[in-house]
Amino acid sequence: MSHIKKHDLKKDELALWIHDSIEYVKKNPTKIQTYGGIAAGVVIGGIILWSAVSTSINNVRKQFSQAQVAYQQCVPGEKEGYIKAKDVFSSIINKYGFTKEAKFARFYKGACCYYLGQLDDAKACFEEFLEKYPKHTLSPAAYCRIGNIYEQKKEFKKAIDSYEMLSKKYPQSFEVQEASLSLGRCYQKTGNVLQAKKMYGKIATNSGWADEARFWWKNL
């Protein structure tokens, strides 16, 4: 039967359509029962699925909250807390990858790896995070951490590329000032004093990194 809207019908047409509909139901009770059964099954299945999803969301929120608290209470150098937090973040990613908590978990897993000294694993986590969520609020921080990792590996050219990418893609982000300081360090360590001065000068007077910038400036 074609779909007809009431406002498209005149009164007599509407009456005729209702009559035809009733006759169709009388002549095709089996089809109606079948369609009704299918519809009921879909509704019941939807309710069961929604219940399962709701339970999963509640579980992941609880786990993520606990892992985040554990992470924030960790002290650099004390590995046990980071290991536990990393395990929970990994579990969230594997079991609840469709949730927004899993997005944050990917970043925090990388952070745990970073503080555990697992630099290659940390970089892989941050790169995967950026590939999946380039517009996430933590994306600037991910670029910054990748730059930090390259700095620690003394791969200063790659570190510079990462910091510059951060500044280019997220010019209004909080991490830009930290990236400018880090760029200054990298330029200084590669012998590019003029560029180092330029970076330090950008943040030496009016930023949260001003003291660090002045310190490195004095050591040029």
VEXDREN-2710 file (C-alpha; in Angstrom, 1 decimal):
% VEXDREN-2710
k/r/px/py/pz
1/MET/0.0/0.0/0.0
2/SER/1.3/3.5/-0.8
3/HIS/1.9/6.0/1.9
4/ILE/-0.8/8.7/1.9
5/LYS/-0.8/11.8/4.2
6/LYS/-4.2/12.9/5.6
7/HIS/-3.8/16.5/4.6
8/ASP/-3.5/15.4/1.0
9/LEU/-7.0/13.8/1.0
10/LYS/-10.5/15.2/0.8
11/LYS/-13.0/13.9/3.3
12/ASP/-14.5/11.3/0.9
13/GLU/-11.0/10.2/-0.2
14/LEU/-9.9/9.8/3.4
15/ALA/-13.0/7.7/4.2
16/LEU/-12.3/5.5/1.1
17/TRP/-8.7/5.0/2.1
18/ILE/-9.7/4.0/5.7
19/HIS/-12.2/1.5/4.2
20/ASP/-9.6/0.0/1.9
21/SER/-7.1/-0.3/4.7
22/ILE/-9.6/-2.2/6.9
23/GLU/-10.4/-4.5/4.0
24/TYR/-6.6/-5.1/3.4
25/VAL/-6.2/-6.1/7.0
26/LYS/-9.1/-8.5/6.8
27/LYS/-7.8/-10.2/3.7
28/ASN/-4.2/-10.4/4.8
29/PRO/-4.2/-11.2/8.5
30/THR/-1.1/-13.4/8.2
31/LYS/1.0/-10.7/6.6
32/ILE/-0.1/-8.2/9.2
33/GLN/0.8/-10.6/12.0
34/THR/4.1/-11.3/10.4
35/TYR/4.9/-7.6/10.0
36/GLY/3.7/-7.0/13.5
37/GLY/5.9/-9.8/14.9
38/ILE/8.9/-8.4/13.0
39/ALA/8.2/-4.9/14.3
40/ALA/7.8/-6.2/17.9
41/GLY/11.1/-8.1/17.5
42/VAL/12.9/-5.0/16.3
43/VAL/11.5/-3.0/19.2
44/ILE/12.5/-5.6/21.8
45/GLY/15.9/-6.1/20.2
46/GLY/16.4/-2.3/20.3
47/ILE/15.4/-2.2/24.0
48/ILE/17.9/-5.0/24.8
49/LEU/20.6/-3.3/22.8
50/TRP/20.0/0.1/24.4
51/SER/20.1/-1.5/27.8
52/ALA/23.4/-3.2/27.0
53/VAL/24.9/0.0/25.6
54/SER/23.7/2.0/28.7
55/THR/25.4/-0.5/31.0
56/SER/28.6/-0.4/29.0
57/ILE/28.6/3.4/29.1
58/ASN/28.1/3.4/32.9
59/ASN/30.9/0.9/33.3
60/VAL/33.3/2.7/31.1
61/ARG/32.6/6.1/32.8
62/LYS/33.3/4.5/36.2
63/GLN/36.5/2.8/35.0
64/PHE/37.8/5.9/33.2
65/SER/37.1/8.1/36.3
66/GLN/39.1/5.7/38.5
67/ALA/42.0/5.4/36.0
68/GLN/42.1/9.2/35.6
69/VAL/42.3/9.7/39.3
70/ALA/45.0/7.1/39.6
71/TYR/46.9/8.8/36.8
72/GLN/46.7/12.2/38.3
73/GLN/47.9/10.9/41.7
74/CYS/51.0/9.4/40.1
75/VAL/54.4/10.9/40.8
76/PRO/57.0/10.8/38.0
77/GLY/59.4/8.0/38.8
78/GLU/56.9/5.8/40.7
79/LYS/56.0/3.3/38.0
80/GLU/53.3/1.2/39.8
81/GLY/50.6/3.8/39.5
82/TYR/51.2/4.5/35.8
83/ILE/51.3/0.8/35.0
84/LYS/47.9/0.3/36.7
85/ALA/46.4/3.3/35.0
86/LYS/47.8/2.2/31.6
87/ASP/46.2/-1.2/32.0
88/VAL/42.8/0.3/32.7
89/PHE/43.1/2.8/29.8
90/SER/44.1/-0.1/27.5
91/SER/41.0/-2.1/28.7
92/ILE/38.7/0.8/27.9
93/ILE/40.1/1.1/24.4
94/ASN/39.7/-2.6/23.7
95/LYS/36.3/-3.1/25.2
96/TYR/34.6/0.3/24.7
97/GLY/36.2/1.7/21.6
98/PHE/33.0/3.4/20.6
99/THR/32.8/5.7/23.6
100/LYS/34.1/9.2/24.0
101/GLU/36.1/7.9/27.1
102/ALA/38.0/5.6/24.7
103/LYS/39.2/8.7/22.9
104/PHE/40.7/10.2/26.0
105/ALA/42.0/6.8/27.1
106/ARG/44.1/6.6/23.9
107/PHE/45.8/9.9/24.9
108/TYR/46.3/8.9/28.5
109/LYS/47.7/5.5/27.6
110/GLY/50.3/7.4/25.7
111/ALA/51.0/9.7/28.6
112/CYS/51.4/6.6/30.9
113/CYS/53.9/5.1/28.5
114/TYR/55.8/8.4/28.4
115/TYR/56.2/8.6/32.1
116/LEU/57.2/4.9/32.2
117/GLY/60.0/5.7/29.8
118/GLN/58.4/3.7/27.0
119/LEU/59.0/6.4/24.5
120/ASP/58.4/4.4/21.3
121/ASP/55.1/3.1/22.6
122/ALA/54.1/6.6/23.8
123/LYS/54.8/8.1/20.4
124/ALA/52.8/5.3/18.7
125/CYS/49.9/6.0/21.0
126/PHE/50.0/9.8/20.4
127/GLU/50.3/9.3/16.6
128/GLU/47.4/6.9/16.5
129/PHE/45.4/9.4/18.6
130/LEU/46.2/12.2/16.1
131/GLU/45.3/10.1/13.2
132/LYS/41.9/9.1/14.6
133/TYR/41.0/12.4/16.3
134/PRO/42.9/15.4/14.7
135/LYS/40.4/17.9/16.0
136/HIS/40.2/16.6/19.6
137/THR/40.9/19.1/22.4
138/LEU/44.0/17.0/23.4
139/SER/45.5/16.9/19.9
140/PRO/47.8/19.9/20.6
141/ALA/49.1/18.2/23.7
142/ALA/49.7/15.0/21.6
143/TYR/51.8/17.0/19.2
144/CYS/53.7/18.6/22.1
145/ARG/54.4/15.2/23.7
146/ILE/55.7/13.8/20.4
147/GLY/58.0/16.7/20.2
148/ASN/59.2/16.0/23.7
149/ILE/59.9/12.4/22.8
150/TYR/62.0/13.4/19.8
151/GLU/63.9/15.9/22.0
152/GLN/64.7/13.2/24.5
153/LYS/65.9/11.0/21.6
154/LYS/68.0/14.0/20.5
155/GLU/66.2/14.0/17.1
156/PHE/65.9/17.7/17.1
157/LYS/64.8/18.2/13.5
158/LYS/61.8/15.9/14.0
159/ALA/61.1/17.6/17.3
160/ILE/61.1/21.0/15.5
161/ASP/58.7/19.6/12.9
162/SER/56.3/18.4/15.6
163/TYR/56.3/21.7/17.5
164/GLU/55.9/23.7/14.3
165/MET/53.0/21.5/13.2
166/LEU/51.3/22.2/16.6
167/SER/51.7/26.0/16.2
168/LYS/50.4/25.8/12.6
169/LYS/47.4/23.6/13.2
170/TYR/46.4/25.0/16.7
171/PRO/47.6/28.6/16.9
172/GLN/45.2/29.5/19.7
173/SER/45.9/26.5/21.9
174/PHE/47.5/26.7/25.3
175/GLU/50.4/24.4/24.2
176/VAL/51.7/26.9/21.6
177/GLN/53.7/28.8/24.3
178/GLU/55.2/25.6/25.5
179/ALA/56.0/24.7/21.9
180/SER/57.7/28.0/21.4
181/LEU/60.0/27.4/24.4
182/SER/60.7/23.9/23.1
183/LEU/61.4/25.2/19.6
184/GLY/63.9/27.6/21.2
185/ARG/65.7/24.8/22.9
186/CYS/65.8/22.7/19.8
187/TYR/67.2/25.6/17.7
188/GLN/69.7/26.3/20.4
189/LYS/70.9/22.7/20.5
190/THR/71.3/22.6/16.7
191/GLY/73.3/25.9/16.7
192/ASN/70.6/28.1/15.3
193/VAL/71.0/30.9/17.8
194/LEU/69.0/33.5/15.9
195/GLN/65.9/31.3/15.7
196/ALA/66.4/30.4/19.4
197/LYS/66.4/34.0/20.4
198/LYS/63.3/34.6/18.3
199/MET/61.4/31.8/20.0
200/TYR/62.5/32.8/23.5
201/GLY/61.6/36.5/22.8
202/LYS/58.0/35.5/21.9
203/ILE/57.3/34.3/25.4
204/ALA/59.9/35.9/27.6
205/THR/57.7/38.8/28.6
206/ASN/54.1/37.6/28.7
207/SER/53.5/33.9/29.2
208/GLY/53.5/31.2/31.8
209/TRP/56.8/30.0/30.4
210/ALA/58.5/33.4/30.7
211/ASP/61.0/32.4/33.5
212/GLU/62.1/29.3/31.5
213/ALA/62.5/31.4/28.4
214/ARG/64.7/34.0/30.2
215/PHE/66.8/31.2/31.7
216/TRP/67.5/29.6/28.3
217/TRP/68.1/33.0/26.8
218/LYS/70.9/33.7/29.3
219/ASN/72.5/30.4/28.4
220/LEU/72.7/31.1/24.7
END
